[in-house]
Amino acid sequence: MTAGDSPAARLAGPAGAVFTSSTILAATFLSPTFSWTESALSDLGVAADPLVALLFNGGLVGGAAVGLAYALALHPHSSPLGVGYALSLLAMALVGVFPAGTEPHFPAAIAFFLLATATVTLDGWRRRASPTGRVSLLLAAGHVAGWILWSYGIRPGDGFALPELGGVVMFGAWLLVLAPPSQSWWRRDRR
């Protein structure tokens, strides 16, 4: 058994996604100033309440650390897929290390959303003949469409949080249900 075949490696991505999503959601509930239509998710990382900032920034860094072993589980399916996923997590962690308002924050945030979308798209394209591949492509297209609509002013407010949420949902759904290691995990549970 290789490191990528281990149950821990196959669970690392979904566990990291659940951890990160949970801390982001908790930060949105605890922040008295956060608005889904007027804020960016990164506003949580510089919130006046230190607990909110810790939940957001720590959740990004911690989720990346928890999820990194999943790159080993992706590698046997596609080396570029494993590398794309690992780079996505590095960018996600950097968003937490460099909160909004610091110079590296914006490039790290852009890199995360581009790399996460590219990773899901790559996997979808590789497996486009399968239903999970096509759903992966649809998730990536939906995320891109959300940003296009937002950029054309078709939105309920000026905040980035809703199109960013689209990226979180895309990446999380892919990790939990659609990615090849997750597929083998769910199939194994059904036997």
Buried (B, 14 or more C-beta within 10 A) or exposed (E): EEEBEBEEBBBBBBBBBBBBBEBBBBBBEBBEEBBBEBBBBBBBBBBEBEEBBBBBBBBBBBBBBBBBBBBBBBBBBBEBBBBBBBBBBBBBBBBBBBBBEEEEBBEBBEBBBBBBBBBBBBBBEBBEEBEBBBBBBBBBBEBBEBBEBBEEEEBEEEBBBBBBBBBBBBBBBBBBBBBBBBBBBEEEEEE
